[in-house]
Amino acid sequence: MACCGGGYPEDRFQTSVDKNFFCPICTDVLKDPVQCHNQHLFCRACITEHLKNSQTCPVCMQELTEEALSKPARIVTGYLDGLMIICEHKERGCVELVELGLVEAHISVCEYKPVTCPNERCEAVVNMADLEEHTSEDCEYRQVFCEECDENMSLKKYGKHGCFISKDVQVLQV
């Protein structure tokens, strides 16, 4: 019944999660929880998407609007924030286990976060920790300077650059 990918998959958690803390729409652990006036909990993204098509709570079927949603009790957010979750970049190599309440802060600085090379025309995606090495040593689109013609150009262009080739030909002729 997954809908919008609103929640966190249960298998990312260190321990099992109480059944009361799952979204009835996406069936994952609640993310950014909100509740209806009868205290039915949902991921904010899931219920917002649901309310585009139906103006009722999917659990109690009572009338519901986005404006009527409220934050759950502190005990709910406290429980969720204290759960230990595996970083979403595990597949890229991150082994961090962090409290759910701190996961967004971790993800923003995670060394395994995928980033796109900033060099023009390069579309390589590397781990954040590897970006500097990629942009300065590995990227074929990194800027290099041709001392023969005093021009900056990409390494890829430099390999086919005219004065670079003519210099090699001159060396061979001598």
C-alpha positions in Angstrom: 0.0 0.0 0.0 3.1 2.2 -0.3 2.2 5.6 -1.6 4.5 8.5 -1.5 7.6 7.1 0.3 6.7 9.2 3.2 8.1 7.1 6.1 11.3 5.3 7.0 11.6 1.6 6.1 11.5 -0.6 9.3 14.7 -2.5 8.3 16.8 0.7 8.8 16.2 0.6 12.5 18.5 -1.1 15.0 15.6 -2.5 17.0 11.9 -3.3 16.2 9.6 -0.3 16.3 6.3 -0.4 18.2 3.4 -1.0 15.9 1.7 2.2 17.0 4.4 4.3 15.2 3.7 3.1 11.7 1.9 5.2 9.1 -1.3 3.5 8.0 -0.9 4.9 4.5 2.7 4.0 3.6 3.1 1.4 6.3 6.6 2.6 7.2 7.8 4.2 10.4 6.4 7.7 10.8 8.4 10.6 9.3 7.4 14.1 10.3 4.3 12.8 12.1 1.0 14.7 12.2 -2.4 13.6 13.5 -6.1 14.0 12.9 -8.4 15.3 15.7 -8.9 11.6 16.7 -5.2 11.2 17.2 -4.6 8.9 14.2 -0.9 9.4 13.2 0.4 9.8 9.7 3.6 10.9 7.9 3.0 14.5 6.9 3.8 13.7 3.2 1.4 10.7 3.1 -1.6 12.4 4.6 -1.0 15.6 2.6 -1.0 13.5 -0.6 -4.1 11.5 0.6 -6.0 14.7 1.3 -5.6 15.8 -2.3 -8.1 13.1 -3.3 -10.2 12.6 -0.2 -11.2 15.0 2.6 -11.5 12.3 5.2 -9.2 10.6 7.7 -8.3 7.2 6.1 -8.6 5.5 9.6 -11.8 7.0 11.2 -13.3 8.3 8.0 -14.2 11.6 9.6 -13.9 14.9 7.7 -10.3 16.1 7.6 -8.4 19.0 6.0 -4.7 19.7 5.9 -5.3 22.8 8.2 -6.9 20.5 10.8 -3.8 18.4 11.1 -1.8 18.9 14.3 1.5 17.9 15.9 1.3 14.7 18.0 2.1 14.7 21.7 5.7 15.1 22.8 5.8 11.5 23.9 5.3 10.4 20.2 8.0 12.6 18.8 10.3 11.8 21.8 9.9 8.1 21.2 10.6 8.4 17.4 13.5 10.8 17.9 15.2 8.4 20.2 15.1 5.4 17.8 18.5 4.4 16.3 18.5 4.4 12.5 21.0 3.4 9.9 22.2 6.2 7.6 20.4 6.2 4.2 23.8 6.1 2.5 24.6 2.6 3.9 24.8 1.2 0.3 27.5 3.8 -0.5 29.5 2.7 2.6 28.3 4.6 5.6 28.1 2.5 8.8 26.7 5.3 11.1 23.9 4.5 13.4 22.3 7.7 14.7 19.2 8.8 16.6 16.3 9.5 14.3 16.0 13.0 15.7 19.6 13.7 14.5 19.5 11.8 11.2 18.9 14.8 9.0 21.8 16.6 10.5 24.0 13.6 9.9 22.8 13.1 6.3 23.7 16.7 5.5 27.4 16.1 6.4 27.6 12.4 5.7 30.9 11.6 3.9 29.0 9.0 1.8 26.4 11.5 0.6 26.3 11.4 -3.2 27.4 14.6 -4.9 27.7 15.6 -8.5 31.1 16.8 -9.8 30.9 20.6 -10.1 33.3 20.7 -13.1 31.5 21.8 -16.3 30.2 18.9 -18.4 31.2 16.3 -15.8 28.2 14.3 -14.6 30.1 12.0 -12.3 28.4 11.3 -8.9 30.9 10.5 -6.1 30.8 10.3 -2.3 31.2 13.7 -0.7 34.4 12.5 1.0 35.9 11.7 -2.5 34.8 14.9 -4.2 38.0 16.9 -3.7 40.2 14.1 -5.1 37.8 13.5 -8.0 37.7 17.2 -9.0 41.5 17.8 -8.6 43.0 14.5 -9.7 40.5 12.1 -11.4 38.1 14.3 -13.4 38.8 14.5 -17.1 36.9 17.8 -17.1 39.1 19.5 -14.5 40.8 22.7 -15.6 44.4 22.6 -16.6 46.7 25.3 -17.9 48.5 25.1 -21.2 51.8 26.9 -20.8 52.4 27.1 -24.5 49.3 29.2 -25.2 48.5 30.5 -21.7 45.0 29.0 -21.9 42.9 27.3 -19.3 41.0 24.3 -20.6 39.6 20.9 -19.5 42.0 18.0 -19.2 39.9 16.2 -21.9 40.4 19.1 -24.3 44.1 19.5 -23.3 44.8 16.0 -24.5 43.6 17.0 -28.0 45.0 20.5 -27.8 46.9 21.7 -30.9 49.9 23.3 -29.3 50.3 20.2 -27.0 50.5 18.0 -30.1 52.7 20.4 -32.1 55.1 20.5 -29.1 55.4 16.7 -29.2 55.9 16.7 -32.9 58.7 19.3 -32.5 60.4 17.1 -29.9 60.2 14.1 -32.2 61.7 16.1 -35.1 64.8 17.1 -33.1 
